[in-house]
Structure formats: C-alpha cells, structure tokens
Amino acid sequence: MKVLLLGVGMQGKAALHDLASSPSVSSVIAADRDRAALEQYVAPRGYGNVTCAEVNASDSASIDRLMALRPDVAIDLLPVPFIGAVARSAVRHKVHLVNTFYVMPEVAALADEAAAKGVTILPEFGMDPGIDLVMLGEAIKRFDKVTEVYSYGAGFPEPSAADNPLKYKIAWTFEGVLRSYLRPARMMHDGKAVEIPATEQFAPAGVRSMEVDGVGTLEAFPNGDALQYIPYLPDASAIKEMGRYTCRWPGHSAFWKKLVDLHFLDEEPIEVDGARVSPRRFLAALLTPQLQYRDNERDVAFLRVDVRGTKDGREKRVIFEVVDRRDLQTGFSAMSRTVGFTASIGAQMIADGTIRGAGLVSPVRDVPWEAFRQALSARGVVIHER
C-alpha cells in the first residue's frame, strides 16, 4: 500500500516510523513545510520506502499535487486550520483519509460525496479522540442498557519530570492545549444535558479526583462534548451520567482557573505599546520554551473509559485503560506513540480492508476491536480491561 503522510511534526514522526517499519506499506510520501529539514531527519534512519516532499498547506494546489500521486490512503497531521482543505482534496482525488481531529463541519459536509465516490474518511483517530472512542465502542457492546459513561484522557510528565510550577510539559502543540482550555463542555448529569461554559471548565465544582494504578492521584476536569456520542448507546434514553474529562496533576485546575478569569486565554488582541497582541498567543510564546521535555524525561499518556449499566438484568461495569510512557530508546513520547501509531494503524486498516465503509466512518462503530487492540499491543501500547 502507498500512504501519504501530511505533517511530520511530533506525532507525525511516530506515524512515519510506524509506516516505514510496516511490511504491508510499500511506499510513504512524507510531506512537510520544510522539505530539506525533513530529508535531514529521514536520511540517517534508513527509511528506504520513504520519499520526502514539500507541502504548503495554505495553498490548496500544493495539497492537490500530492493527492494526485494517488496514494491508497492519506494521513492528515497538519495543523487544525487545514482540515477542510485536506479533506476536500482527498475526496476530490478519491483518496481515503485519516485524521486525528474531532469531526469538523467542513468534513461532515463531505460525507455524502465521499460515500458516492467510495472514499473512506476516518476522523477522530489519534489518542483522545481515537483510542478512547474505540474502547467506548467495544464497552457499550457489553451492555443491554448503559446508564453511565465516563471518559478520561491525559498527557502529562512523570513525577520526576514535573519540575516546574505548572507540573506540566508539552507533548503536542501548546497552542492546541490552550485552545482546549477554553472549550465549552457538554455532559449528562442526573439524566439532563448540562452545558459548561468555556470559562467554567476549571471551576472547583466540576473537578474530580481519581486514582490511577502505577501513576498516582490525578485531578480531572470536564472538557469536550460527551453528548455527541449518545446515538451510539444501545438505549439512549437510559443514560443518566456522561462526561469527557482531561486529567492533570493536582492543582492544575486551580491555577488555570485564575488565568482564564484574568483573560490570559483570550484570542482577541489587545494593544501593548502600539502593537496588537493576542493574550493566548503571547502566553503560548512565553511558556512553550519553558515547558519542554529533556532527553531523559518521560511523559505519560493516560486513557480510561468507564461504562456502567445492565446486562441480562444484572448490574455491570466495564473499564478499559491505557497507561503509556515515552520510549527513551526511540525518543518517541507517549503522546506521539498513542497519536501517531494509531493514525498509522487506521490508515493501514483502511487500505487492507479491515476497516470498511465509504463516507464518514467512526472509531466508535466501525473499527474492529480485536484487530485494533492487537495492532496497538504489537507496538507496545496495551489496553487493560477489568
């Protein structure tokens, strides 16, 4: 199979390694903004089946030229603003597509055209969203009725690496982190839909404490839209509690609540000495250099899906959990492994027919559980069940 990889940043490097190491992948076109830097990265690694290319994501013609090379499937790991352009080009050239983002309106709008052309679009296929949604899909199959769903996702430094005032370091773009810190949440509480404004996700009332074996005590705060997954439940009317949460070391929410209240995460520019400056972009530029992992430090990627309900009239609870850590031998962070490897697995599963269906498909419904679980395990990312 021939794979086009768009974006070879932190997560893209892990995806590239996995694609180049997979016997079923005959060739990879790896495309990034700086082709020379990409070639310098690829050359010493002996990726014999990889060809480097340049992509200017702001220019749709640049994306089209790569899609016109007719890969079997493309993986989009470019920044968020280019989601729509990549998806439109993939459908136009009849190339299957995987990305790691929530379903954006411009992608959803392509569903019918993609289906008519026999193109598979698999969004939400990284870590969170991604692995968590496949776990959710398998968990709810174990029930006749689901009453509670709790989903947790996190990336944070090991205790020994949590050596700054935030106890946090960056394993993906910090701008992306900050955008997620000002995102409204939708949950279910006591059978009623609850909207949590973007400015209130760190409010003390919504923060919960949890224990994770081998990790310790974490705090979890609501983040994202849990209600969009209600249609996948066996009996949507039965759900009483449902929420998606992000986890960090204790104290994180209290710190960021102050910054949110002081408008540090606002995007609207303010004037400073005659210059227009976005507070959020300023904060990202200031903190990013200070929150980097050293070569000997490890991050932790944590996922838990906790589903409760009934089966054959009996109460039942299923928990799926992943705890992954940076591989110091390869240098790939846990975040890169769980995002990049997952995207690579998705592309290969589409190309070899393991994932079937044209149009917009879902990790919750359309990814075969055992094949996916085994593929992750083969890469050292283990899903535990209890």
N, C-alpha and C positions, 0 to 999 in steps of 0.2 A: 504494500500500500504506500501511497505517496501523501505526505502530510505537509501542509503549510502552517508554520508557526509564526504568528504575528505578535511581536513583542517578546524580547528576550531580556527582561529585567530579572528581578529577584525570583519571582515564581517561574518566569519563562526559562531560566537556566535549568531549573529542575525538570521542567517539561521536556526541554531539549535533550537533557541527559537520558531521560527515560525513553524518549523516542529513538534516539541514536543507539540505545542498548537493546531495543526490542527486535527479535528476529523477524517479526511479521512486517516491520517497517522497512521498505526498500530504499526510500529516499525521503529526506526532510529539506524543505526550503525554509530556512530560518531568516526572518526579516525583522530589522530594527532600524531606528533612525540613523544610527552611525554604523555603516557597513564595515568600515575599517576597524573600528573597535571590536565589532562582533567577530571579524575574521581573526583578530589577535587573540580573542578569547577561545575560539573554536580550534585553532591550529594545534596547540600543544595537547589537546585532549584526544586526538586520534579519532574524531568522529568522521569516519570515512564516507558515510552516506549523507553528509550534511553539506548543503550549498547555502552560502550566505547571500543575502540580498538587502537592498535598501528599501525602506518604506517611509513615505511621507504621509502620515495618517490624516493630515489636514487636506490632502489632495486625493479626491476620490479616484482620479485616474491612476494614481500610484497603487492604490489597493486593487483596482481593476486589473492592472497589468500582472499582478501576482496571482489573482484568481484565474486569469486567462491561461495560466500554466496548467490548469486542470488537475489540481490535487484531488485526491479522493475525499479529503476532509480538511478543514481549516480549524485552527485553534486561535481564538481571539484573546490575547492577554495584553492588548493595548489599553491605554487609559480610558476611563468611562466615557468621555465626550465622543469617542469614535465608535461606540457600539452600533449605532444605527447605520452608519456608512459601511461598516464591515458586513453587517447582516444583509443589507440591500445588495451589496456586491456579490456576496455568496449566493444568494437566491438568483440573482441575475445570471450568474455563470454556472448555476446548478452544482454548487459545491456544498457538501454537508458542513455544518458548523457547530462548534462547541465554544461556549464562553463561560465565565465564572461569576457572572453578574445576575442580580435579580432581573426578572423579566421586565424590560422597559417597554413603554407603549409603542415605540417605533419598531421593536422586534415583534411584539404581539401582533402588530398590524400586518406583518408579513406571513402570518400563519397559513392563510388560505392559498396565497400564491406559492409558498414553499410546498404545501401539500400537493398542489396541482402539478408542480414540476418534479415531484418525487424527492425533494430536498428535506433532510432531517436537520432541525435546529434544536440543539440541546443546551439550554441556558442553565444557570444556577449549578454549575458542575465544577466546583472547587472544593474548599473545605466547608465553609459556612457562608453562603449556602453551597450545598453539594453533598458531602458525605453524610451530613446530618439529615438531609432530605431522603436519601436512600434508606438510612436507618429508620426514619419515620415511616416510610412506605412499607417496610418489612414489619415493623412493630404493629401497625394498625391491622395488618392481615391476621394477627393472632387473636383478634377480638371480634365478638358479635356486636358489642356496644362499647364505645370509647367515651369516657366521662372527663378525663384529664390528660392534657398533653403539655409537657414542659421540655423545652429545647434550650440547651446551653452551648455556647461557643466561645472560645477564648484563645488568645495568643499573648504570652507574657514571659518575662525572663525567669529562669530558675532563681531560687532564693540567693544563691551566691553571686548572681549577675544583677540582681535587683538593688544596685548600689547607688542609685540617685534618689533625689527627693520624691520622684513620682513612682519609684519601684516599677518602672516600665521602660521598655526599649522597643525599637521599631523593627518589625519583621516584614512589613509591607509599607506602602506609601503613607507617610504621616498625614498628608492632606486627606487621604481616604479615611484614616482613623478619625480625624477631626470632623469630616462630613458626617460620619456615622454617629458622632457625639452630639449632633444637632439634628437628629432624625426622629420624627414622631413615632410612637409605637401604638399598635392596636392589639388588644388582648381580650380574653374572655374571663370574666370573674362572676361567680355565682350565677352563671347562665346568661349574663348580659355582656354585650360588647362594651369595651372600655377604650376610650381614646386618651392616650397620654401625650400631651403636647411636647414638642421638641425640647422646650426649656425645662421640662419636669422629669426627664428620664433618670436624672441623678437624685431626685428628691428622696429623702430618707424613707418615706412610707413605702416606696416600691423596691427598695434594695433588700435582698435576702442573703443570708449566709449559708454556705454549703461546705461539706467536707468531701474531699477527693482523695481516695487511697493513693499513697505514694506521692502526693502533691502537697496536701495540707488544706487549710481553711481559705476559701475564696469568698468574695462577695459577687453577687450577680445583680445586674440592673436591667430593666426592660429595654429592648432595642429591636426595632423592626416590626413588621406586620405578620403576626401569627395567624390572623383570621383568614388570610388568603388560602390557607391550606385546609380549611374546614371542608370544602367539597370532596376531599379525598377520604374523609372519615366514613366508616360503614353506616353510621346513623348520625347525621349532622345535628339532629335535634337533641341528642343526648349529651352533647358536650357542655360541661359546667365551668371548667377552668382550662385556659390555654394561653401560653405565653412563650416568647422567644427572649432569651437573655444573653448578655455579654458578661464575661467573668474577668475579674482582675484581683490583685492582691488587696486586702482590706485597706480602706482609707481612700481608695481611688475616687469613688463617687463623691465623697465629701469635698475633695479638692476641686474636681471638675465642676461641681455644682456652683462653687464660688466663681469660677471663671466664666461659666455660662451666664450667671446673674450679672457679671460685670461686662458682658458683651464681648469678651475676647474671641468668641467663636462666630461672631457676625461676619458675613461676607461683604456687606455694603461698605465701601471705602469711606474713611474719614480723612480729613485734611490734617497733615502734620508738616509744619514748616513749608507750606506751599505744595507739598506732594500729596497725592491721593493714595491712601494705603488701606488695604483690607486687613482688619484685625486678625482674621483667621490665617491669612497668608503670611502676615508678619509673625504670628505665633509659630506656624509651621517652619518658617525660615530660621527663627531663633532657636527652636528646640531640636530640630532634626539633627544637627551635628552633635548635640549633647546626648542623644539617646541611641547611639549606635552600639551594636554588639562588638566586643573584642573577639579575636580569632579563637580564643579558648573558652568562650562563653556559649551557653546553650539557651535556646528558647524552648518553651513548652506550648504545644498545641493541644487543646482540650475540647472534646465534644461529648455531650451527653444528651440522649433522648430518653425521656421518662414518660411512659404511657400507661394509663390506668383505666380499667373498665371491667367488663364481664365477658366470660366465655362459657357457654353451656350453663348459664345461670350462676356461675361461681365468680367471685371477685378475682381479678388477675392484675398483675403489674409486670411490665417488661422494661428493662433498662439496657440500652446499648451505649457503650462508652469507648472513646478513643483517647489515649494519652500518648503523644508522640514528642520526641525531643530531637534537637538538632543533631545531625550526624557530623561529628567533628572530622571524620576521615574524608568525606566528600565536601564538607563545608556547607551543605545544604541545610538551611534552617528547617525546623519542624513546620513552620508556615509554608515554606517553599515546597516541602515534600508533600504536604497534605493538599495543597492547591495544585501545584504543577504536575505531580504524579497523577492526581485524579483527572485533571483535564486530558492528560495523555491517554489514560485508560479509556476515558469516554470516547476520544477520537478513534482509538483502535477498535473499540466495541461497535461503533457505528460502521466503520469500514469493513469489519469482518462479519457483520450481520447479527452480532449478539444483541445489539440494540436495534429494534425495528420500528418502523413507523415514519411516515412522511409528515411534514409540517412541524409544529411546535410540540416537542415531547417534554416530559417532566421526569426529574430524578425520583419523584415520589412514586410514580406509577409505572414508568417504562424501562427502568434499569434492573436487569435480573440480579436478585440479591446474592445468590451464592457465587455466581461468576465474578461479581464486583468485589465481594468480600475476599475471595481467594486472590484476586488480582492485587488488591491492596496489601494483603498479608505477604505475598511474594516480594513486595517492596519494603517490607518491614513495618508497615502501618497496620496495626492489629485492632480489630473491633472485638471488644469483650461484651459478653451478654450475660445477664442474670435476671 
